Amino acid sequence: MNDIDFAYKSVSHIHKKANLNELVLAHHTQIEEIQNIPCFFTGEIVDSALTAKCLMTVSKVVRSSFAPIPVRLLDPIVTTGKEKMRFEGFSSCNGVYARLDILEQGLDGQFIASGTTNVDFNEPMINALNAVKKQELMLLAVGDNEVRIQTEKTDVVEKKVKLPERWLKGLTSVQLYMADMKEVFKLNKMQTIQFFNQIPKGKSTAVLYASYIAGRLQLSPIAKPHSIRIGGIERLRLLEGLLPFIDVMCLYQADDGESLAVQLYMGHLRMTLAISPDYYRGFSGEGNVLDKLTDIPVEFIYAFNHLLKSNETFDPTLLSFEYDLDFATTEQMTASLSAMGLLGFDLDGYQHYYRRLPFKMDRILSLNPRLKNAKKLSNSQDVQLIKNTPTELEARVTGTDVTHTVLIKHGKPQCTCQWFAKHQTKRGLCKHILSVKMMTEQTVNNTIQ
């Protein structure tokens, strides 16, 4: 798998002077019209010390690894627009996703342009963030071809970067997982601290279950009614440094009881942390993106880019009226656009927001070999439909040495291949099921036409 190479034109840094911290962030994107934007935002951070701690937490996630994968210093991305700013990053193992939302009340400045870009988080800049005091003022600039944090003592700027493709795959996958989640527990500050005190300090392969009992969220190795599963729970300790500042913590999980997300509310700031089901499973290895990547015309994507600005709420109903599409189509399209890196998901309002990842579209669409193999099968004579009714579909798919049977009954797919026997649908659909779905389902492209 090839890395994604790019270089910043300058280095992120903090310039320090008397009671003032000026943070300037260097940026880079493969999208030319956004790369040419000299500056996205310039202004004051309202709560400088807490924002600095949150940015350091994002950096801590980016510089961590919980699997036998070497730590690589990967930079986060930032989306500016609609009077807010979002920083997103992944651990090196791709099992932990972090996002910091700086809301409108947390910023006092000018949004010069909107967009999403990679930003440089280098060592000197992180050290300077660590030195920001509560009483100090912090200015933030995303642009001038750099990200710069300026304080009274330091002036810092960046380097060439390699981003592994699994990082990009994880960034598209995690949005789909969060879109399926719902709030399961809501804790105040004291309850949150009590919960974190129960988390084991060392790495453990044991799965724990959290249940709300007698006003507290308690951990147990045994599942109980209404409990939630948490694998690799020690990864939540990445948030420990923020606990003294939180108002509320919410926990979210999908019905499948696999991945988990927590959200910390801290005044004008929100920190989201999503963790994969276990240490050894990264979001980039999950295959739920595959059956979402509907073929969408390039013209439609460009029209969509003009329709929304970065961080703007995505309303499928508006899209239905705008392009005269039925709601089932827009639901599929929402998932597909998210899988293509055009939408993020905000658990706070249970809504998607527009943010185009800073990579060329063909790069994103080339990341899934299972999808490519499925398309190859569906375009050949290797898929034979045996039965096709509104409630049941049966097909034969020719494999390398054997013919596989695919059965989709009441929307639940099955296949006789080894992939399905091992993973079921927890790691996405196998190429045989995907190829059958491609043959039988009308694509969004045909619907639009």
Secondary structure as UniProt FT lines:
FT   STRAND          3..7
FT   STRAND          13..17
FT   TURN            18..19
FT   STRAND          20..25
FT   STRAND          27..28
FT   HELIX           32..35
FT   STRAND          39..45
FT   HELIX           48..62
FT   STRAND          77..81
FT   TURN            82..83
FT   STRAND          84..90
FT   TURN            92..93
FT   STRAND          96..102
FT   HELIX           104..106
FT   STRAND          107..111
FT   STRAND          115..119
FT   HELIX           123..130
FT   TURN            134..135
FT   STRAND          137..143
FT   TURN            144..145
FT   STRAND          146..150
FT   STRAND          160..164
FT   HELIX           165..179
FT   STRAND          182..188
FT   HELIX           189..197
FT   STRAND          208..213
FT   TURN            214..215
FT   STRAND          216..220
FT   TURN            225..226
FT   STRAND          228..230
FT   HELIX           233..245
FT   STRAND          248..253
FT   TURN            255..256
FT   STRAND          260..266
FT   TURN            267..268
FT   STRAND          269..275
FT   TURN            279..280
FT   HELIX           283..285
FT   TURN            288..289
FT   HELIX           290..292
FT   HELIX           298..307
FT   TURN            310..311
FT   HELIX           316..323
FT   HELIX           327..339
FT   TURN            340..341
FT   STRAND          343..346
FT   TURN            347..350
FT   STRAND          351..354
FT   HELIX           361..365
FT   HELIX           369..378
FT   TURN            379..381
FT   STRAND          383..388
FT   STRAND          392..398
FT   STRAND          403..409
FT   TURN            410..411
FT   STRAND          412..415
FT   HELIX           418..423
FT   TURN            424..427
FT   HELIX           431..440
FT   HELIX           444..448
//
